[in-house]
């Protein structure tokens, strides 16, 4: 074993040992859509006295953390997202109404003296700052209150308790801070000077501009002295839940800035468990099918690839644990799919190794040399394809938000893990196996002794697909027009993430007809709801404005039609959030495409870069158009699938253009069109083998993923097929056309130059046609025999 191999072996062992240790010792952080519970996104707003900044948002988050702890939810998480947003995850909480009310209230608690009864005709005026106002008290009678004497910031603790003497009647026990003790004694001392029954003997406790209690000061309290000691009790008509909620709000204190609920998700625990089980089975079956296919094609090296796939899965999983990334439903499906796509780098290496083994003289053929050259020859394509995808993933993480940003994290981890497993782990396995004498004596066992059936047949036929390049482009243009027609005529069914509103999905005892449900909801006073069947006994209801009371009406109506109705998913998005998600997603996609365009132009040339991006746009438009024709929703899961398709498309194009670059380095007197055609033909086995690996995973997701992953699998199925097609029959012909226009010359359709392309190639001619780039053409002309100085090859 060479020194380089020993170094790679040590690195591979260290990486696998660390990954195994992380997998055993840490638990994954699952998103709400997988473990069930409620996620609430709050946004801090400016107020008259303070502005929403990262600092005030952090202060508000600490107050909210105390309120969440009082709710009794196990393992809650609160994190700041951006400058002014707070994401609260409450695992296991299925009724978000109480949590949203407790978290969203600003809890501006103030204590006021009560003045005389207000004169007749005086309207309600909430107290602000030092001014007084007229408010209804807890019994509904209007009282006039003075300016705020103290605020909730001076409350040290608040605890709900029950009166032990009566055995019922909940109250709040308050403890004040040092300054609050004196203020409370002064406030109650002034009130105690009024006669019994006089309104002035009361103290109004106002929460969020509402009088929650205005108790009379006890006769035992002396005038001017007040209640000392720093403790008091708020009594009133409290139940257990009301007393505990009030105590939580008071003890949590006032938020430094008001907050608004802009997003709310609730997922039932069974839905998350089903998604995890379905993804796990899809991963197992998909990996088994992919491994079986690769073993059939590459035999012993295919078996090593299957082992590498398992290593890739372990490395990716460990990386998710190490970075503390949250695994969501789109991320989980993308992670499962990436296992199938991770085989791509190995397929590139093995196809190159097959070529090297076949091109060597029979007596000098060596499995070891062929695999070394295979890894070396495929290194550029592997790096370029993964860097373009990684570049897009990092930009998505930086610029996007919501599920798009989470998908960027998962995609980045998958790309890095794929490169490590293919270029380090699998190479160590391959190098150690081909070095064995028993393997060297049986080269057919490795799968490298032949070019494969597909490659052999293509080599024998030598098809000239690029000769019909404009026909391929015309056919692709028709497909794009059909997709655009679907978008224009049918429109896109944007999910609530992008439009705003509320979507609730129910599971009923028996199937409910959507039309009957629409009629019943209209009769119940909800005519604007959109009802759709999610398949089987699941039905979803969507509305721009659906309150909790209306949601209860929806549930009871559906229960009357289909038996018991269980809520399995509840999503609420504010309209401003939908606009922002849509805007950020489009911005991230535009910047990612521009970055890929620049990188490919740097690594190749601008014609290849433009052709790759146009082929990518072709795939994206067709996928969106297909969802428009099928009437499927365009939501966060679809967006994750679209991003996966974009990465897959770029990978395919990069592999072909890397082969074009390699073919150009070998001067054989070929025109540029011929070089591109040869590159496409030679990469067909890689395209088919990688595509089959991805399709096995997609098929498993479609068959086992259920409703939650079905649309994702359909999008990927369309994307894998179109991506494989476009790299060969859109990107490659476009590169030929762009090169022709860059040179300023090119064959006209049906011209003699076009028809005589084969004869020119046989004679080594470099006459006008699909040409090599200008610098190489000039160099070859200098070497052609019989050419005089100044002869530019012009003909009359």
FIVOFI-680686 format. One line per field, with one value per residue (C-alpha): residue number from 1; residue in three letters; x, y negated, z. Coordinates in steps of 0.25 Angstrom, whole numbers. Layout:
# FIVOFI-680686
k: c(NUM|...)
r: c(ALA|...)
u: c(X|...)
v: c(Y|...)
w: c(Z|...)
***
This chain:
# FIVOFI-680686
k: c(1|2|3|4|5|6|7|8|9|10|11|12|13|14|15|16|17|18|19|20|21|22|23|24|25|26|27|28|29|30|31|32|33|34|35|36|37|38|39|40|41|42|43|44|45|46|47|48|49|50|51|52|53|54|55|56|57|58|59|60|61|62|63|64|65|66|67|68|69|70|71|72|73|74|75|76|77|78|79|80|81|82|83|84|85|86|87|88|89|90|91|92|93|94|95|96|97|98|99|100|101|102|103|104|105|106|107|108|109|110|111|112|113|114|115|116|117|118|119|120|121|122|123|124|125|126|127|128|129|130|131|132|133|134|135|136|137|138|139|140|141|142|143|144|145|146|147|148|149|150|151|152|153|154|155|156|157|158|159|160|161|162|163|164|165|166|167|168|169|170|171|172|173|174|175|176|177|178|179|180|181|182|183|184|185|186|187|188|189|190|191|192|193|194|195|196|197|198|199|200|201|202|203|204|205|206|207|208|209|210|211|212|213|214|215|216|217|218|219|220|221|222|223|224|225|226|227|228|229|230|231|232|233|234|235|236|237|238|239|240|241|242|243|244|245|246|247|248|249|250|251|252|253|254|255|256|257|258|259|260|261|262|263|264|265|266|267|268|269|270|271|272|273|274|275|276|277|278|279|280|281|282|283|284|285|286|287|288|289|290|291|292|293|294|295|296|297|298|299|300|301|302|303|304|305|306|307|308|309|310|311|312|313|314|315|316|317|318|319|320|321|322|323|324|325|326|327|328|329|330|331|332|333|334|335|336|337|338|339|340|341|342|343|344|345|346|347|348|349|350|351|352|353|354|355|356|357|358|359|360|361|362|363|364|365|366|367|368|369|370|371|372|373|374|375|376|377|378|379|380|381|382|383|384|385|386|387|388|389|390|391|392|393|394|395|396|397|398|399|400|401|402|403|404|405|406|407|408|409|410|411|412|413|414|415|416|417|418|419|420|421|422|423|424|425|426|427|428|429|430|431|432|433|434|435|436|437|438|439|440|441|442|443|444|445|446|447|448|449|450|451|452|453|454|455|456|457|458|459|460|461|462|463|464|465|466|467|468|469|470|471|472|473|474|475|476|477|478|479|480|481|482|483|484|485|486|487|488|489|490|491|492|493|494|495|496|497|498|499|500|501|502|503|504|505|506|507|508|509|510|511|512|513|514|515|516|517|518|519|520|521|522|523|524|525|526|527|528|529|530|531|532|533|534|535|536|537|538|539|540|541|542|543|544|545|546|547|548|549|550|551|552|553|554|555|556|557|558|559|560|561|562|563|564|565|566|567|568|569|570|571|572|573|574|575|576|577|578|579|580|581|582|583|584|585|586|587|588|589|590|591|592|593|594|595|596|597|598|599|600|601|602|603|604|605|606|607|608|609|610|611|612|613|614|615|616|617|618|619|620|621|622|623|624|625|626|627|628|629|630|631|632|633|634|635|636|637|638|639|640|641|642|643|644|645|646|647|648|649|650|651|652|653|654|655|656|657|658|659|660|661|662|663|664|665|666|667|668|669|670|671|672|673|674|675|676|677|678|679|680|681|682|683|684|685|686|687|688|689|690|691|692|693|694|695|696|697|698|699|700|701|702|703|704|705|706|707|708|709|710|711|712|713|714|715|716|717|718|719|720|721|722|723|724|725|726|727|728|729|730|731|732|733|734|735|736|737|738|739|740|741|742|743|744|745|746|747|748|749|750|751|752|753|754|755|756|757|758|759|760|761|762|763|764|765|766|767|768|769|770|771|772|773|774|775|776|777|778|779|780|781|782|783|784|785|786|787|788|789|790|791|792|793|794|795|796)
r: c(UNK|UNK|UNK|UNK|UNK|UNK|UNK|UNK|UNK|UNK|UNK|UNK|UNK|UNK|UNK|UNK|UNK|UNK|UNK|UNK|UNK|UNK|UNK|UNK|UNK|UNK|UNK|UNK|UNK|UNK|UNK|UNK|UNK|UNK|UNK|UNK|UNK|UNK|UNK|UNK|UNK|UNK|UNK|UNK|UNK|UNK|UNK|UNK|UNK|UNK|UNK|UNK|UNK|UNK|UNK|UNK|UNK|UNK|UNK|UNK|UNK|UNK|UNK|UNK|UNK|UNK|UNK|UNK|UNK|UNK|UNK|UNK|UNK|UNK|UNK|UNK|UNK|UNK|UNK|UNK|UNK|UNK|UNK|UNK|UNK|UNK|UNK|UNK|UNK|UNK|UNK|UNK|UNK|UNK|UNK|UNK|UNK|UNK|UNK|UNK|UNK|UNK|UNK|UNK|UNK|UNK|UNK|UNK|UNK|UNK|UNK|UNK|UNK|UNK|UNK|UNK|UNK|UNK|UNK|UNK|UNK|UNK|UNK|UNK|UNK|UNK|UNK|UNK|UNK|UNK|UNK|UNK|UNK|UNK|UNK|UNK|UNK|UNK|UNK|UNK|UNK|UNK|UNK|UNK|UNK|UNK|UNK|UNK|UNK|UNK|UNK|UNK|UNK|UNK|UNK|UNK|UNK|UNK|UNK|UNK|UNK|UNK|UNK|UNK|UNK|UNK|UNK|UNK|UNK|UNK|UNK|UNK|UNK|UNK|UNK|UNK|UNK|UNK|UNK|UNK|UNK|UNK|UNK|UNK|UNK|UNK|UNK|UNK|UNK|UNK|UNK|UNK|UNK|UNK|UNK|UNK|UNK|UNK|UNK|UNK|UNK|UNK|UNK|UNK|UNK|UNK|UNK|UNK|UNK|UNK|UNK|UNK|UNK|UNK|UNK|UNK|UNK|UNK|UNK|UNK|UNK|UNK|UNK|UNK|UNK|UNK|UNK|UNK|UNK|UNK|UNK|UNK|UNK|UNK|UNK|UNK|UNK|UNK|UNK|UNK|UNK|UNK|UNK|UNK|UNK|UNK|UNK|UNK|UNK|UNK|UNK|UNK|UNK|UNK|UNK|UNK|UNK|UNK|UNK|UNK|UNK|UNK|UNK|UNK|UNK|UNK|UNK|UNK|UNK|UNK|UNK|UNK|UNK|UNK|UNK|UNK|UNK|UNK|UNK|UNK|UNK|UNK|UNK|UNK|UNK|UNK|UNK|UNK|UNK|UNK|UNK|UNK|UNK|UNK|UNK|UNK|UNK|UNK|UNK|UNK|UNK|UNK|UNK|UNK|UNK|UNK|UNK|UNK|UNK|UNK|UNK|UNK|UNK|UNK|UNK|UNK|UNK|UNK|UNK|UNK|UNK|UNK|UNK|UNK|UNK|UNK|UNK|UNK|UNK|UNK|UNK|UNK|UNK|UNK|UNK|UNK|UNK|UNK|UNK|UNK|UNK|UNK|UNK|UNK|UNK|UNK|UNK|UNK|UNK|UNK|UNK|UNK|UNK|UNK|UNK|UNK|UNK|UNK|UNK|UNK|UNK|UNK|UNK|UNK|UNK|UNK|UNK|UNK|UNK|UNK|UNK|UNK|UNK|UNK|UNK|UNK|UNK|UNK|UNK|UNK|UNK|UNK|UNK|UNK|UNK|UNK|UNK|UNK|UNK|UNK|UNK|UNK|UNK|UNK|UNK|UNK|UNK|UNK|UNK|UNK|UNK|UNK|UNK|UNK|UNK|UNK|UNK|UNK|UNK|UNK|UNK|UNK|UNK|UNK|UNK|UNK|UNK|UNK|UNK|UNK|UNK|UNK|UNK|UNK|UNK|UNK|UNK|UNK|UNK|UNK|UNK|UNK|UNK|UNK|UNK|UNK|UNK|UNK|UNK|UNK|UNK|UNK|UNK|UNK|UNK|UNK|UNK|UNK|UNK|UNK|UNK|UNK|UNK|UNK|UNK|UNK|UNK|UNK|UNK|UNK|UNK|UNK|UNK|UNK|UNK|UNK|UNK|UNK|UNK|UNK|UNK|UNK|UNK|UNK|UNK|UNK|UNK|UNK|UNK|UNK|UNK|UNK|UNK|UNK|UNK|UNK|UNK|UNK|UNK|UNK|UNK|UNK|UNK|UNK|UNK|UNK|UNK|UNK|UNK|UNK|UNK|UNK|UNK|UNK|UNK|UNK|UNK|UNK|UNK|UNK|UNK|UNK|UNK|UNK|UNK|UNK|UNK|UNK|UNK|UNK|UNK|UNK|UNK|UNK|UNK|UNK|UNK|UNK|UNK|UNK|UNK|UNK|UNK|UNK|UNK|UNK|UNK|UNK|UNK|UNK|UNK|UNK|UNK|UNK|UNK|UNK|UNK|UNK|UNK|UNK|UNK|UNK|UNK|UNK|UNK|UNK|UNK|UNK|UNK|UNK|UNK|UNK|UNK|UNK|UNK|UNK|UNK|UNK|UNK|UNK|UNK|UNK|UNK|UNK|UNK|UNK|UNK|UNK|UNK|UNK|UNK|UNK|UNK|UNK|UNK|UNK|UNK|UNK|UNK|UNK|UNK|UNK|UNK|UNK|UNK|UNK|UNK|UNK|UNK|UNK|UNK|UNK|UNK|UNK|UNK|UNK|UNK|UNK|UNK|UNK|UNK|UNK|UNK|UNK|UNK|UNK|UNK|UNK|UNK|UNK|UNK|UNK|UNK|UNK|UNK|UNK|UNK|UNK|UNK|UNK|UNK|UNK|UNK|UNK|UNK|UNK|UNK|UNK|UNK|UNK|UNK|UNK|UNK|UNK|UNK|UNK|UNK|UNK|UNK|UNK|UNK|UNK|UNK|UNK|UNK|UNK|UNK|UNK|UNK|UNK|UNK|UNK|UNK|UNK|UNK|UNK|UNK|UNK|UNK|UNK|UNK|UNK|UNK|UNK|UNK|UNK|UNK|UNK|UNK|UNK|UNK|UNK|UNK|UNK|UNK|UNK|UNK|UNK|UNK|UNK|UNK|UNK|UNK|UNK|UNK|UNK|UNK|UNK|UNK|UNK|UNK|UNK|UNK|UNK|UNK|UNK|UNK|UNK|UNK|UNK|UNK|UNK|UNK|UNK|UNK|UNK|UNK|UNK|UNK|UNK|UNK|UNK|UNK|UNK|UNK|UNK|UNK|UNK|UNK|UNK|UNK|UNK|UNK|UNK|UNK|UNK|UNK|UNK|UNK|UNK|UNK|UNK|UNK|UNK|UNK|UNK|UNK|UNK|UNK|UNK|UNK|UNK|UNK|UNK|UNK|UNK|UNK|UNK|UNK|UNK|UNK|UNK|UNK|UNK|UNK|UNK|UNK|UNK|UNK|UNK|UNK|UNK|UNK|UNK|UNK|UNK|UNK|UNK|UNK|UNK|UNK|UNK|UNK|UNK|UNK|UNK|UNK|UNK|UNK|UNK|UNK|UNK|UNK|UNK|UNK|UNK)
u: c(0|5|7|-5|-14|-9|-13|-26|-29|-26|-35|-46|-45|-45|-57|-65|-61|-65|-78|-81|-79|-88|-99|-98|-97|-106|-121|-126|-133|-146|-155|-169|-174|-167|-169|-183|-186|-187|-178|-181|-173|-174|-169|-166|-172|-169|-177|-179|-167|-158|-153|-152|-137|-128|-126|-140|-144|-134|-140|-154|-150|-145|-158|-165|-156|-162|-176|-173|-167|-180|-188|-182|-177|-166|-153|-158|-148|-148|-138|-137|-138|-133|-133|-148|-154|-155|-157|-164|-165|-175|-174|-186|-195|-207|-216|-208|-219|-215|-200|-202|-210|-200|-188|-194|-200|-191|-194|-194|-197|-200|-206|-215|-222|-237|-244|-258|-269|-268|-279|-289|-286|-272|-266|-256|-242|-230|-220|-206|-194|-197|-211|-223|-235|-249|-250|-260|-256|-256|-271|-274|-276|-268|-258|-249|-234|-223|-209|-200|-194|-185|-183|-181|-166|-167|-173|-163|-172|-186|-192|-206|-212|-225|-231|-229|-240|-251|-245|-248|-246|-233|-224|-211|-200|-191|-177|-171|-157|-150|-155|-168|-171|-170|-179|-189|-190|-192|-203|-211|-209|-215|-227|-229|-232|-245|-258|-263|-271|-264|-259|-246|-243|-240|-227|-229|-220|-219|-213|-212|-221|-232|-236|-234|-237|-240|-241|-245|-234|-237|-242|-230|-220|-217|-218|-205|-198|-203|-199|-185|-176|-176|-186|-201|-212|-221|-234|-246|-254|-243|-243|-231|-226|-229|-221|-209|-209|-210|-199|-190|-192|-190|-177|-172|-173|-176|-170|-160|-167|-180|-180|-190|-192|-189|-188|-193|-192|-198|-195|-201|-192|-197|-194|-180|-178|-184|-174|-162|-166|-169|-156|-148|-155|-153|-138|-136|-143|-138|-123|-125|-131|-120|-109|-114|-114|-100|-95|-101|-94|-81|-80|-69|-67|-82|-82|-72|-81|-92|-83|-79|-94|-96|-84|-89|-102|-95|-86|-98|-106|-94|-92|-107|-104|-91|-97|-110|-118|-133|-138|-151|-160|-154|-140|-143|-148|-136|-127|-133|-132|-117|-114|-118|-111|-98|-95|-92|-78|-75|-81|-73|-60|-64|-68|-54|-47|-54|-49|-35|-35|-40|-31|-18|-11|-15|-1|-1|-15|-15|-27|-20|-15|-29|-35|-25|-27|-42|-41|-32|-40|-53|-48|-51|-65|-68|-62|-69|-83|-82|-77|-88|-98|-91|-91|-106|-108|-100|-107|-121|-117|-112|-123|-136|-144|-154|-153|-144|-133|-134|-133|-120|-114|-118|-113|-100|-97|-101|-91|-80|-83|-84|-70|-64|-70|-67|-53|-48|-56|-59|-45|-39|-48|-45|-30|-29|-38|-31|-17|-21|-15|-28|-35|-24|-25|-40|-42|-56|-60|-58|-67|-56|-52|-63|-69|-83|-95|-100|-86|-82|-95|-94|-79|-83|-94|-87|-100|-98|-109|-104|-106|-121|-118|-128|-139|-136|-137|-150|-156|-151|-157|-170|-170|-166|-178|-187|-183|-184|-198|-202|-197|-205|-217|-218|-210|-202|-208|-199|-199|-202|-187|-188|-202|-204|-217|-220|-220|-225|-225|-234|-235|-249|-255|-260|-257|-264|-268|-262|-274|-283|-273|-273|-289|-289|-279|-286|-299|-291|-287|-273|-275|-261|-254|-247|-249|-240|-239|-225|-227|-234|-241|-233|-239|-233|-240|-233|-237|-231|-237|-241|-242|-241|-257|-259|-249|-257|-269|-262|-258|-272|-278|-268|-271|-285|-282|-271|-271|-260|-251|-237|-228|-215|-209|-212|-204|-206|-198|-199|-200|-187|-180|-185|-180|-167|-165|-168|-159|-148|-149|-149|-137|-129|-132|-128|-115|-112|-113|-105|-94|-94|-94|-81|-74|-77|-72|-59|-57|-61|-65|-77|-84|-84|-89|-100|-104|-104|-113|-123|-124|-127|-137|-144|-145|-150|-161|-166|-167|-175|-184|-186|-191|-200|-206|-207|-214|-204|-200|-187|-183|-170|-169|-170|-159|-150|-152|-150|-137|-133|-136|-128|-116|-118|-119|-106|-99|-103|-98|-85|-82|-84|-76|-65|-64|-64|-53|-45|-48|-43|-30|-27|-25|-32|-36|-51|-60|-67|-80|-73|-66|-79|-86|-75|-76|-91|-90|-79|-86|-99|-96|-93|-106|-114|-108|-109|-123|-127|-121|-129|-142|-141|-141|-152|-161|-159|-163|-175|-180|-177|-177|-192|-199|-188|-177|-185|-184|-170|-167|-175|-167|-154|-159|-162|-149|-140|-146|-145|-131|-125|-132|-128|-113|-112|-122|-123|-110|-101|-108|-109|-94|-92|-101|-94|-80|-85|-90|-77|-69|-78|-78|-86|-93|-107|-118|-117|-104|-93|-84|-94|-96|-81|-78|-75|-65|-58|-56|-50|-40|-36|-42|-44|-53|-65|-75|-76|-62|-52|-50|-42|-28|-28|-32|-21|-11|-15|-14|0|3|-4|5|6|0|7|9|-3|-12|-25|-32|-41|-48|-54)
v: c(0|-14|-25|-32|-20|-19|-33|-31|-19|-26|-37|-28|-20|-33|-38|-25|-24|-38|-36|-23|-30|-41|-32|-24|-35|-46|-47|-54|-67|-65|-76|-78|-71|-59|-58|-64|-77|-92|-102|-117|-128|-141|-155|-166|-180|-194|-201|-215|-214|-204|-199|-184|-181|-168|-172|-175|-162|-155|-161|-157|-143|-142|-146|-137|-125|-127|-127|-114|-107|-110|-103|-90|-86|-76|-80|-93|-101|-116|-122|-135|-135|-147|-160|-161|-147|-136|-122|-114|-99|-92|-77|-69|-81|-79|-90|-103|-113|-114|-115|-125|-134|-133|-136|-147|-155|-167|-166|-181|-180|-193|-197|-209|-217|-218|-232|-235|-229|-234|-244|-240|-239|-238|-228|-217|-222|-212|-217|-221|-225|-235|-238|-232|-226|-220|-205|-194|-187|-172|-172|-181|-194|-206|-212|-224|-220|-229|-229|-216|-216|-204|-193|-178|-180|-182|-169|-159|-146|-142|-129|-123|-117|-112|-117|-106|-111|-110|-99|-107|-120|-122|-135|-140|-142|-154|-157|-171|-175|-185|-198|-192|-189|-204|-208|-197|-202|-216|-213|-204|-214|-225|-216|-212|-226|-226|-221|-207|-205|-218|-215|-222|-211|-201|-199|-195|-184|-186|-175|-179|-191|-182|-183|-169|-172|-185|-180|-188|-190|-182|-190|-186|-193|-206|-220|-225|-213|-203|-188|-186|-174|-173|-163|-163|-155|-157|-151|-150|-140|-132|-117|-109|-111|-126|-128|-120|-127|-141|-137|-132|-145|-154|-146|-146|-161|-171|-168|-180|-180|-174|-162|-156|-142|-141|-126|-114|-99|-87|-73|-61|-51|-39|-47|-50|-35|-31|-40|-35|-20|-22|-29|-18|-7|-15|-17|-2|3|-8|-5|10|8|-2|7|19|11|6|20|25|15|14|27|27|12|10|17|8|-4|2|2|-12|-16|-11|-19|-31|-30|-28|-40|-49|-45|-48|-61|-65|-61|-69|-82|-81|-82|-80|-69|-72|-65|-71|-69|-55|-52|-59|-51|-38|-43|-47|-33|-29|-41|-38|-26|-37|-39|-24|-22|-33|-27|-13|-17|-24|-12|-3|-12|-12|3|5|-5|1|12|26|29|16|16|14|13|4|-5|-6|-10|-20|-27|-25|-33|-43|-45|-46|-56|-69|-65|-60|-73|-82|-76|-76|-90|-96|-89|-93|-107|-107|-101|-111|-122|-116|-115|-130|-137|-128|-125|-114|-101|-106|-109|-96|-89|-97|-91|-77|-78|-84|-73|-62|-68|-68|-54|-49|-54|-48|-35|-34|-40|-34|-23|-16|-18|-12|1|1|0|11|20|18|20|35|45|53|41|38|52|50|36|40|41|26|22|14|24|19|6|11|15|1|-5|6|5|-10|-9|1|-8|-21|-30|-45|-51|-65|-65|-66|-76|-87|-76|-73|-88|-89|-78|-83|-97|-90|-84|-97|-104|-93|-95|-110|-108|-99|-110|-121|-113|-105|-114|-109|-104|-112|-106|-114|-117|-126|-132|-133|-127|-114|-100|-89|-74|-64|-49|-44|-30|-29|-36|-50|-55|-69|-74|-70|-76|-89|-90|-87|-97|-107|-104|-106|-120|-117|-118|-123|-110|-102|-87|-76|-61|-57|-43|-32|-37|-50|-63|-77|-91|-104|-118|-132|-135|-123|-126|-116|-116|-114|-103|-96|-98|-91|-79|-77|-78|-68|-59|-59|-55|-45|-41|-45|-56|-56|-68|-63|-76|-91|-102|-117|-127|-142|-149|-157|-144|-137|-149|-149|-134|-135|-147|-141|-128|-134|-143|-131|-124|-135|-138|-123|-121|-134|-128|-115|-122|-130|-117|-109|-120|-121|-105|-103|-115|-124|-116|-103|-111|-117|-104|-97|-108|-108|-93|-95|-105|-96|-85|-95|-101|-87|-82|-94|-93|-78|-82|-92|-82|-72|-82|-78|-89|-97|-98|-96|-81|-84|-95|-85|-75|-87|-90|-75|-74|-87|-81|-68|-75|-83|-70|-64|-76|-77|-63|-64|-77|-71|-60|-70|-77|-64|-61|-74|-72|-60|-66|-56|-66|-66|-77|-83|-77|-63|-65|-68|-56|-47|-53|-51|-36|-33|-38|-31|-19|-28|-36|-23|-17|-29|-31|-17|-18|-31|-25|-13|-23|-31|-19|-15|-28|-29|-15|-16|-30|-32|-46|-54|-49|-46|-60|-60|-47|-51|-64|-56|-46|-57|-64|-52|-48|-62|-65|-52|-57|-71|-69|-61|-67|-82|-86|-79|-84|-98|-98|-94|-106|-116|-112|-114|-128|-131|-128|-135|-124|-111|-102|-105|-95|-86|-92|-84|-87|-81|-69|-67|-67|-52|-53|-65|-58|-46|-55|-62|-75|-87|-94|-103|-94|-92|-96|-95|-108|-118|-117|-102|-103|-113|-104|-92|-100|-103|-88|-84|-80|-88|-101|-114|-125|-134|-123|-125|-113|-122|-116|-122)
w: c(0|-4|6|0|1|16|18|12|20|33|29|25|38|47|40|41|56|59|51|58|72|69|64|76|87|81|77|65|66|59|54|58|45|49|64|65|73|71|65|66|59|66|60|69|65|68|79|83|93|87|74|70|69|71|86|89|82|90|103|99|96|110|115|106|111|125|120|112|124|132|121|125|111|111|104|98|89|86|76|69|54|47|55|60|59|70|67|78|77|87|85|88|89|80|84|81|84|99|95|85|94|105|96|88|99|103|117|120|135|142|156|157|167|165|164|166|157|143|138|129|115|117|107|110|109|112|122|115|122|133|128|134|127|128|127|130|143|144|146|134|141|137|146|145|148|150|144|146|159|157|146|145|145|160|162|167|167|164|168|166|179|185|198|208|217|206|198|185|180|173|175|171|182|178|183|180|178|187|180|178|192|196|184|187|202|197|187|196|208|200|196|210|214|207|213|212|199|193|179|183|193|181|173|159|153|138|129|114|116|123|137|142|157|165|179|191|201|214|226|234|225|232|225|219|223|214|212|216|215|200|198|194|188|175|177|168|160|156|152|152|138|138|151|146|133|140|149|137|130|142|146|132|132|121|108|104|90|85|77|67|63|48|46|54|51|58|54|60|66|57|44|48|52|39|31|39|37|22|20|27|19|6|10|13|0|-9|-4|-6|-20|-24|-18|-25|-38|-36|-33|-45|-54|-47|-39|-28|-29|-29|-16|-11|-15|-7|5|2|1|15|20|13|20|34|31|27|39|48|42|44|59|60|54|62|49|50|42|35|26|13|19|22|8|2|11|6|-8|-7|-3|-17|-24|-16|-25|-36|-32|-32|-46|-52|-46|-51|-65|-66|-61|-71|-82|-77|-75|-89|-96|-90|-98|-94|-88|-80|-74|-59|-50|-41|-52|-58|-44|-41|-54|-53|-39|-45|-58|-51|-40|-48|-51|-37|-31|-41|-40|-25|-23|-32|-23|-11|-15|-18|-4|3|-4|-1|14|14|6|8|20|25|19|8|18|25|12|9|22|18|4|8|18|7|-3|6|11|-3|-7|6|4|-11|-11|2|7|-6|-11|1|-1|-16|-15|-5|-13|-27|-20|-17|-26|-26|-31|-42|-47|-50|-56|-60|-46|-43|-54|-61|-72|-81|-85|-82|-91|-93|-96|-105|-114|-114|-119|-130|-135|-133|-133|-137|-128|-129|-144|-140|-129|-134|-135|-120|-117|-125|-117|-104|-107|-110|-96|-90|-97|-92|-78|-79|-84|-72|-63|-70|-73|-60|-51|-39|-26|-16|-2|10|12|0|0|15|22|30|25|34|31|37|38|38|41|27|14|12|-1|-3|-10|1|11|4|4|18|22|14|21|34|31|24|9|6|11|0|3|-4|-2|2|-1|7|20|20|16|17|19|15|17|17|31|39|54|65|67|52|52|63|54|43|51|56|42|36|48|45|30|33|47|57|51|57|54|48|43|45|38|39|31|32|18|20|23|10|2|9|7|-8|-10|-2|-9|-23|-19|-14|-26|-35|-28|-27|-42|-45|-36|-43|-56|-52|-46|-58|-67|-59|-59|-74|-83|-84|-94|-86|-74|-81|-87|-73|-67|-79|-78|-63|-66|-76|-65|-55|-64|-68|-54|-50|-62|-59|-45|-51|-61|-50|-40|-29|-18|-19|-5|3|0|-15|-14|-7|-19|-29|-22|-23|-38|-40|-33|-41|-54|-52|-48|-61|-70|-63|-65|-80|-81|-73|-83|-95|-88|-87|-102|-107|-100|-110|-124|-133|-144|-139|-141|-128|-131|-132|-119|-112|-119|-114|-100|-99|-105|-95|-83|-86|-77|-65|-68|-68|-56|-47|-52|-49|-35|-32|-38|-29|-17|-23|-26|-12|-7|-16|-12|3|6|7|5|12|2|-10|-16|-13|-20|-32|-34|-33|-43|-53|-50|-51|-65|-70|-64|-71|-84|-83|-80|-93|-103|-98|-91|-101|-114|-108|-105|-120|-125|-115|-120|-134|-131|-123|-135|-144|-154|-155|-164|-169|-167|-179|-185|-192|-180|-171|-180|-182|-167|-167|-179|-173|-160|-167|-175|-162|-168|-160|-170|-166|-159|-144|-141|-130|-122|-129|-122|-124|-139|-141|-135|-143|-156|-153|-152|-165|-176|-189|-183|-187|-178|-179|-184|-176|-183|-191|-203|-215)
***
